[in-house]
Amino acid sequence: MPALKATVRATITLSAVPTSPPLPGPLGSLRIARLGSVTLGRLTHAPRAAGHVHSVFDRAINILWSDGRLLTLHGPAPLAAPFAVSLVSLPQRERVASGLPIRRSDFDLSTAEGVTLGMSRGPLAFAADALPDPPGARALRSGVGLSARRALARSMAAGDPVAFARAAWDLTGLGEGLTPAGDDCVLGALAAIHRLAPEWLSSDSSLPHRLAEAARGRTTDVARDFLLEALEGRFAEPVLALLTAPSPGLAEQAARELVAMGATSGADTLCGIRLACRALETRVLSR
Protein backbone atom coordinates (compact mmCIF):
# COMPACT_ATOMS: atom_id res chain seq x y z
CA MET A 1 0.00 0.00 0.00
CA PRO A 2 1.49 3.40 -0.89
CA ALA A 3 2.46 5.40 2.16
CA LEU A 4 0.19 8.33 2.99
CA LYS A 5 1.37 11.62 4.36
CA ALA A 6 1.88 11.31 8.08
CA THR A 7 -0.60 14.06 8.86
CA VAL A 8 -3.51 12.27 7.20
CA ARG A 9 -5.94 10.86 9.74
CA ALA A 10 -7.24 7.34 9.10
CA THR A 11 -10.93 7.81 9.77
CA ILE A 12 -12.40 5.57 7.10
CA THR A 13 -14.37 2.43 7.79
CA LEU A 14 -12.46 -0.40 6.17
CA SER A 15 -14.10 -2.80 3.76
CA ALA A 16 -11.53 -5.04 2.14
CA VAL A 17 -13.87 -6.97 -0.15
CA PRO A 18 -16.74 -5.33 -2.05
CA THR A 19 -20.14 -6.91 -1.57
CA SER A 20 -21.64 -8.44 -4.70
CA PRO A 21 -24.98 -10.29 -4.50
CA PRO A 22 -25.71 -13.00 -3.91
CA LEU A 23 -23.68 -13.50 -0.74
CA PRO A 24 -21.93 -16.85 -0.22
CA GLY A 25 -23.87 -19.45 1.68
CA PRO A 26 -23.42 -20.19 5.42
CA LEU A 27 -19.86 -20.87 6.46
CA GLY A 28 -20.74 -23.99 8.38
CA SER A 29 -18.99 -24.88 11.61
CA LEU A 30 -16.13 -22.59 12.60
CA ARG A 31 -14.12 -24.71 15.00
CA ILE A 32 -12.40 -22.56 17.62
CA ALA A 33 -8.99 -23.53 18.97
CA ARG A 34 -8.30 -20.61 21.33
CA LEU A 35 -9.86 -17.33 22.37
CA GLY A 36 -9.75 -14.85 25.22
CA SER A 37 -12.03 -15.44 28.21
CA VAL A 38 -13.85 -12.13 27.62
CA THR A 39 -14.39 -13.03 23.96
CA LEU A 40 -15.75 -16.39 25.07
CA GLY A 41 -18.38 -14.55 27.09
CA ARG A 42 -19.26 -12.39 24.09
CA LEU A 43 -19.84 -15.49 21.97
CA THR A 44 -21.86 -17.45 24.47
CA HIS A 45 -24.16 -14.54 25.39
CA ALA A 46 -24.75 -13.26 21.86
CA PRO A 47 -28.18 -13.49 20.21
CA ARG A 48 -28.79 -16.11 17.54
CA ALA A 49 -28.18 -13.57 14.76
CA ALA A 50 -24.82 -12.60 16.20
CA GLY A 51 -23.31 -10.28 13.59
CA HIS A 52 -22.03 -9.95 10.04
CA VAL A 53 -18.70 -9.92 8.22
CA HIS A 54 -17.10 -6.49 8.41
CA SER A 55 -13.99 -7.04 6.25
CA VAL A 56 -12.00 -9.88 4.75
CA PHE A 57 -8.24 -10.31 4.30
CA ASP A 58 -5.96 -13.12 3.24
CA ARG A 59 -5.24 -14.23 6.80
CA ALA A 60 -8.06 -12.69 8.84
CA ILE A 61 -11.81 -12.05 8.86
CA ASN A 62 -13.30 -9.22 10.92
CA ILE A 63 -16.85 -9.68 12.18
CA LEU A 64 -18.97 -6.83 13.50
CA TRP A 65 -20.56 -8.50 16.52
CA SER A 66 -23.96 -7.81 18.05
CA ASP A 67 -22.39 -5.65 20.78
CA GLY A 68 -21.00 -3.20 18.21
CA ARG A 69 -17.40 -4.34 18.56
CA LEU A 70 -15.27 -6.53 16.32
CA LEU A 71 -14.21 -10.16 16.44
CA THR A 72 -11.14 -11.05 14.40
CA LEU A 73 -10.91 -14.61 13.13
CA HIS A 74 -7.53 -16.01 12.12
CA GLY A 75 -5.92 -19.40 11.76
CA PRO A 76 -3.84 -21.32 14.32
CA ALA A 77 -1.48 -18.76 15.91
CA PRO A 78 -1.06 -16.70 19.08
CA LEU A 79 -4.06 -14.41 19.47
CA ALA A 80 -3.18 -11.32 17.44
CA ALA A 81 -5.75 -9.14 19.20
CA PRO A 82 -7.55 -9.27 22.55
CA PHE A 83 -10.75 -9.70 20.50
CA ALA A 84 -9.25 -12.37 18.23
CA VAL A 85 -10.43 -15.96 17.80
CA SER A 86 -7.95 -18.58 16.63
CA LEU A 87 -9.71 -21.13 14.42
CA VAL A 88 -8.50 -24.63 13.67
CA SER A 89 -8.88 -23.64 10.02
CA LEU A 90 -9.78 -20.26 8.52
CA PRO A 91 -12.47 -20.44 5.80
CA GLN A 92 -11.28 -19.94 2.24
CA ARG A 93 -11.44 -16.28 1.28
CA GLU A 94 -13.80 -16.83 -1.66
CA ARG A 95 -16.39 -18.25 0.74
CA VAL A 96 -16.60 -15.00 2.69
CA ALA A 97 -17.81 -11.52 1.73
CA SER A 98 -18.52 -8.30 3.59
CA GLY A 99 -22.07 -8.30 4.92
CA LEU A 100 -22.35 -12.09 5.23
CA PRO A 101 -24.58 -12.85 8.25
CA ILE A 102 -22.94 -14.76 11.10
CA ARG A 103 -24.92 -16.83 13.57
CA ARG A 104 -23.85 -17.77 17.06
CA SER A 105 -24.34 -21.43 16.09
CA ASP A 106 -21.71 -21.08 13.34
CA PHE A 107 -19.03 -21.44 16.03
CA ASP A 108 -17.97 -24.78 17.50
CA LEU A 109 -16.71 -24.18 21.04
CA SER A 110 -16.51 -27.85 22.04
CA THR A 111 -12.70 -27.98 22.17
CA ALA A 112 -11.94 -24.27 22.56
CA GLU A 113 -9.28 -23.17 25.01
CA GLY A 114 -10.12 -19.96 26.86
CA VAL A 115 -7.12 -17.82 27.84
CA THR A 116 -6.71 -14.71 29.97
CA LEU A 117 -5.47 -11.71 28.02
CA GLY A 118 -5.34 -9.24 30.90
CA MET A 119 -1.97 -7.63 31.63
CA SER A 120 -0.72 -8.50 35.11
CA ARG A 121 1.22 -5.97 37.14
CA GLY A 122 4.86 -6.77 37.78
CA PRO A 123 8.49 -5.84 37.15
CA LEU A 124 10.28 -6.13 33.83
CA ALA A 125 12.91 -8.81 33.28
CA PHE A 126 14.68 -6.69 30.68
CA ALA A 127 16.08 -3.23 30.15
CA ALA A 128 14.01 -1.14 27.73
CA ASP A 129 17.12 0.03 25.89
CA ALA A 130 18.07 -3.60 25.22
CA LEU A 131 14.97 -4.17 23.09
CA PRO A 132 15.18 -3.89 19.30
CA ASP A 133 14.52 -0.43 17.90
CA PRO A 134 13.31 -0.91 14.30
CA PRO A 135 12.41 2.24 12.33
CA GLY A 136 8.69 1.48 12.06
CA ALA A 137 6.27 3.66 10.08
CA ARG A 138 7.23 7.01 8.63
CA ALA A 139 4.31 8.66 10.41
CA LEU A 140 6.03 8.25 13.78
CA ARG A 141 9.22 9.79 12.38
CA SER A 142 7.42 12.81 10.91
CA GLY A 143 7.44 16.16 12.64
CA VAL A 144 4.00 15.57 14.09
CA GLY A 145 4.86 12.04 15.15
CA LEU A 146 8.16 12.95 16.83
CA SER A 147 6.57 15.88 18.68
CA ALA A 148 3.68 13.77 19.97
CA ARG A 149 5.98 10.92 21.01
CA ARG A 150 8.18 13.28 23.00
CA ALA A 151 5.12 14.81 24.64
CA LEU A 152 3.85 11.32 25.52
CA ALA A 153 7.18 10.42 27.13
CA ARG A 154 7.36 13.69 29.08
CA SER A 155 3.82 13.23 30.37
CA MET A 156 4.62 9.79 31.79
CA ALA A 157 7.93 10.87 33.30
CA ALA A 158 6.13 13.80 34.98
CA GLY A 159 3.08 11.77 35.98
CA ASP A 160 0.79 14.20 34.13
CA PRO A 161 -2.38 12.40 32.90
CA VAL A 162 -3.77 15.53 31.22
CA ALA A 163 -0.63 15.92 29.10
CA PHE A 164 -0.68 12.17 28.36
CA ALA A 165 -4.27 12.40 27.07
CA ARG A 166 -3.33 15.38 24.88
CA ALA A 167 -0.33 13.59 23.34
CA ALA A 168 -2.28 10.35 22.87
CA TRP A 169 -5.03 12.33 21.15
CA ASP A 170 -2.48 13.76 18.71
CA LEU A 171 -1.13 10.28 17.94
CA THR A 172 -4.50 8.57 17.50
CA GLY A 173 -5.27 8.13 13.81
CA LEU A 174 -1.81 9.27 12.72
CA GLY A 175 -0.61 7.23 9.76
CA GLU A 176 -2.12 4.64 7.49
CA GLY A 177 -3.36 1.06 7.51
CA LEU A 178 -5.73 -1.07 9.58
CA THR A 179 -4.10 0.21 12.75
CA PRO A 180 -2.38 3.57 12.14
CA ALA A 181 1.14 3.91 13.51
CA GLY A 182 0.15 6.47 16.11
CA ASP A 183 -2.49 4.14 17.54
CA ASP A 184 0.02 1.29 17.74
CA CYS A 185 2.42 3.54 19.64
CA VAL A 186 -0.28 4.56 22.14
CA LEU A 187 -1.27 0.90 22.49
CA GLY A 188 2.30 -0.07 23.37
CA ALA A 189 2.51 2.74 25.93
CA LEU A 190 -0.77 1.63 27.54
CA ALA A 191 0.51 -1.96 27.74
CA ALA A 192 3.65 -0.84 29.59
CA ILE A 193 1.60 1.36 31.93
CA HIS A 194 -0.71 -1.55 32.79
CA ARG A 195 2.36 -3.67 33.54
CA LEU A 196 4.29 -1.13 35.60
CA ALA A 197 1.86 1.49 36.96
CA PRO A 198 -1.80 0.68 36.28
CA GLU A 199 -2.98 3.00 39.04
CA TRP A 200 -1.68 5.93 37.02
CA LEU A 201 -4.50 5.47 34.48
CA SER A 202 -7.10 5.96 37.20
CA SER A 203 -5.35 8.92 38.85
CA ASP A 204 -7.48 11.29 36.75
CA SER A 205 -11.01 10.12 35.92
CA SER A 206 -11.03 12.12 32.69
CA LEU A 207 -8.04 10.26 31.20
CA PRO A 208 -9.73 6.99 30.12
CA HIS A 209 -12.77 8.92 28.87
CA ARG A 210 -10.58 11.20 26.75
CA LEU A 211 -8.66 8.25 25.29
CA ALA A 212 -11.89 6.35 24.56
CA GLU A 213 -13.29 9.44 22.84
CA ALA A 214 -10.22 9.61 20.59
CA ALA A 215 -10.48 5.87 19.82
CA ARG A 216 -14.13 6.14 18.80
CA GLY A 217 -13.83 9.26 16.69
CA ARG A 218 -10.34 9.57 15.19
CA THR A 219 -9.25 6.22 13.81
CA THR A 220 -10.27 2.99 12.07
CA ASP A 221 -12.72 0.43 13.43
CA VAL A 222 -9.95 -2.09 14.10
CA ALA A 223 -7.67 0.39 15.87
CA ARG A 224 -10.63 1.64 17.89
CA ASP A 225 -11.22 -1.78 19.39
CA PHE A 226 -7.52 -2.35 20.10
CA LEU A 227 -7.42 0.90 22.07
CA LEU A 228 -10.70 0.30 23.91
CA GLU A 229 -9.47 -3.15 24.94
CA ALA A 230 -6.14 -1.64 26.04
CA LEU A 231 -7.95 0.79 28.32
CA GLU A 232 -9.47 -2.30 29.97
CA GLY A 233 -6.00 -3.84 30.31
CA ARG A 234 -6.35 -6.52 27.61
CA PHE A 235 -3.74 -7.05 24.89
CA ALA A 236 -2.69 -9.42 22.12
CA GLU A 237 -0.63 -12.42 23.18
CA PRO A 238 2.64 -11.19 21.57
CA VAL A 239 2.41 -7.95 23.62
CA LEU A 240 1.72 -9.90 26.80
CA ALA A 241 4.58 -12.30 26.04
CA LEU A 242 7.05 -9.44 25.81
CA LEU A 243 6.09 -7.47 28.91
CA THR A 244 5.68 -10.55 31.12
CA ALA A 245 8.76 -12.39 29.81
CA PRO A 246 10.65 -13.97 32.74
CA SER A 247 14.14 -13.41 31.28
CA PRO A 248 15.97 -10.99 28.96
CA GLY A 249 16.44 -13.74 26.37
CA LEU A 250 12.74 -14.57 26.23
CA ALA A 251 11.92 -10.86 26.10
CA GLU A 252 14.22 -10.41 23.10
CA GLN A 253 12.59 -13.36 21.36
CA ALA A 254 9.10 -11.99 22.10
CA ALA A 255 10.16 -8.57 20.78
CA ARG A 256 11.30 -10.12 17.49
CA GLU A 257 7.99 -11.94 17.15
CA LEU A 258 6.10 -8.73 17.89
CA VAL A 259 8.06 -6.81 15.25
CA ALA A 260 7.08 -9.45 12.68
CA MET A 261 3.39 -8.60 13.07
CA GLY A 262 1.99 -6.61 10.16
CA ALA A 263 3.95 -4.31 7.90
CA THR A 264 5.05 -1.97 10.73
CA SER A 265 2.33 -2.51 13.34
CA GLY A 266 4.48 -4.63 15.64
CA ALA A 267 7.43 -2.26 15.36
CA ASP A 268 5.22 0.73 16.11
CA THR A 269 3.74 -1.03 19.15
CA LEU A 270 7.26 -1.84 20.34
CA CYS A 271 8.13 1.86 19.93
CA GLY A 272 5.38 2.73 22.42
CA ILE A 273 6.50 0.01 24.82
CA ARG A 274 10.12 1.21 24.79
CA LEU A 275 9.04 4.82 25.18
CA ALA A 276 6.78 4.12 28.15
CA CYS A 277 9.19 1.78 29.94
CA ARG A 278 11.97 4.37 29.74
CA ALA A 279 9.69 7.22 30.82
CA LEU A 280 8.26 5.34 33.79
CA GLU A 281 11.76 4.27 34.84
CA THR A 282 12.85 7.92 34.74
CA ARG A 283 9.90 8.85 36.94
CA VAL A 284 10.82 6.21 39.53
CA LEU A 285 14.48 7.25 39.60
CA SER A 286 13.56 10.92 40.01
CA ARG A 287 11.48 10.39 43.13
N, C-alpha and C positions, 0 to 999 in steps of 0.2 A: 504494500500500500504506500503511495507517495506520502512523504512526510508533509504535514500541514504546518503553517506558521505556529510558533509556540503560543502566541497570544489568542489563537482561535479556541473558543470554548466548545467542548463536545457536548451538545445539548440535544442531539437527535435521538430518536428512538430507533434502535437497530432492528433491521429486518433482513437477515442474510439471504433468504430465499423468497422470491416473489410468489404470491399465492396464485395458482391457476386452477380453476375448477375442472373436473371435480377433484376434491381432496382425496389422498390415498385412504384406503380402508383402515380399520382399527389395527393398531400395532401388535395386538396380541399380548402375551405375558412378558412383562419387563422384569426379569429376575434380578433382584437387588443383591449385591455382594456386601456392600458396606455403605453406611450413611451416618450422619451425626444424630445424636439422641434427640435434639430439638427438631431436626428434619423428620425423624421418625414420628414424632408427635403430630407434625403438620400433615403427614400422609394418613395416619390412622384416624385423625379427626376431621378430615376433609369430607365435603359432601360427595355424593356419587358422581356428579359432573364436576370434576375436580379442577379443571383448567384447560388451557389450550397451548399449543406450541407457539412460542414467542419468536424464536430464531433458530436456525440450523447451521451447523458448521461441520467440517470434516470429522472432528473428534469430539464434538459436544452438541447437545440439544438443550436449549433453554425453554423452560415451560413457565408460563405465567399462571401461578397457582391461584386457588380460590381466595386466598388471603391477600392478594394484591402484590405478593413478592414472588421472586423467581425460584425455580428449582433448576439446577444444572445437571444434566445426565451426561456421564462419560463412561468410558470403558474401565477395565480393571486397572487401578492406579491409586496412589494416595489421593485423598479427597482434595481437589484443587480449589475448593471454595467451602466456606462453612455451610452453604446451602446446596452443596453438591451431593449427588447420588452416584456411587460407583456400581455400574451394572456388570453382570457376568459377560454380557455381550451387548454392544451398542447397536441399535437397528441400523440397517443400511440407509444411507442418506436419501436415496431415491424413494424410500418408503415414508418419508416424513416431509411435511410442508408447513409453513407458517399458517396458523389458524386451525390446525388439526385438533379436534377435541380430544381431551385426555380424561379418562375415567379413573377413579380411585382403584377400581378392580383391575386396571391394566397392570398394576404392580404386584409382583410376587415377593412377599416379605418372609416366606417360610424359612429361608436360610440366611436372612440378612443379619449382619453384625452391626450393632449400634455402637458408636464410639463417641466419646466426649471431646468436643472441640473447643472447650473453654480454656483460656490461658490461665495457668496457675501462677501465683506470685512466688518469686524466688530469686536467688542470685544468678548471675551469669557465670558460666564455666569458661568464658573466653574474654579476651580483650577486644573491644570494638574495632580498634585500629588494626587488629590482626585479620579481620574479615576481608574478603575480596572487595575491590572497589571498581567494578566495571563502569564504563562511561554512561550506560543507560540511554534514555531518550534525550533528544536535543532540547525538548521543552524544558527540562530541568536545568539545562546548561545555558538557557537564554537569560537575558537580563531580568525578565519577570521571574523566571524560575529560581535563579540564584538569589535574588532579593528576598523572595518568599521563604526559601529554605533557610537563609540566614536568620530571618525574623522568627521562624519556627524554632530554630535552635536556641536563640536568645530567650525566647519566651519560656522554654523548658528550664534553661539554666537559671532563670530568674524566678521561676515558679509563678509566672503570670498567666493565668488562664484566659484573660481577656485578649492579651496579645497573641496567645496560641490560637484562639478562635479566629482572630483576624488573619493570621498567616495561613491557617488551614483553609479559610474561605478563599483566599487568593490562589491557593494551589488547586482547589477542587475544580475539576473540569479543564485543567490546563494540559493541553496536548491532544493526542489523537488515539483512536483505537477503542476497543471494547472497554478497557479501563484506562483512562488517560493517565499519563505519567504523574501528574500532580496528585491524583487520587491514590495511586500506588504508594507514593512517598508518604502521604498522610496516613495511609493504612499501616505502613511499616512503623511509623512513629507511634501510632496508637497501640500496636502490638507490644512494642518495647515498654510503653507506659504501663500497660496492663501487667506486664511481667515484673517491673521494678517499682512502680509507684502508682498502683490503681486508685488510691485514695485521692490523688491529685485531680483526677477527672471529675470527682464529685465535690471538690473544694469550692466550686462556683456553679450554682444550679443552672446558670444560663449557658454554660459551655456545651454540654451534650445537646441542648436544644438548638444552639447555633450551628453546631456541626451537622445535626440531622437536617436542619433547614437547607444547608448548602448541598448535602447529599441528594435531597429530593428535588432541588430546583436548578442545579448547575452542572449536572453531569449525565452520563448514560444510565440506562436502567440497570445494567450489570454492575457498574461501579457504585451506583446508589446502594444496592443491596450489600456489597462488600463493606461499605462504610457503615451502614446501619448495623450490620452484624458485629463489626469491630467495636462500635460503641457499647455493645452488649458483652464484649470480651470474647467473641468467638472468631476463630481464624482458620484458614486452610491448614492442612496437615504439614506442608513444607515449612510454613512460618512457625508453627508450634515446634516442629522438630529442631529448628535452629535455636530458638530462644530458650528451649528447655533442654538442650543438649547437655549431657553430663560430663563432657570432656572437650578440650579445644579441638582435638582431631575430629570428633563427631560433629562439632559445630562447623568446622571447615567443610566437611562433606555435605552437611545440610545446606550450607550457603551455596555451594556449587549446584546442588539440585534445585535450589530456589531460583538461581540465576537462569537456569535452563527453561524456566516456565515462560511461555509466550515469547514475543519478539524482544521486548525490553521490560515486560511487566515485572518479572522476578528481580531484575537488576534495580528497577526503580523502587520496588518494595524494600530491597536490601539497603538502598540509599537512605530511606526513612528510618530503618532500624539502626544503622550506623549513627546517623545524625542524632537520634533520640538517646541512644545508649551513651554517647559521648557527652551530650548536654546534661543528662541526668547525673552522670558521674561527676561532671564539673560542679553541679549544684551541691552534691554531697560533700565534695572536697572543700567547698567554700564555706561550709557551715562552721 
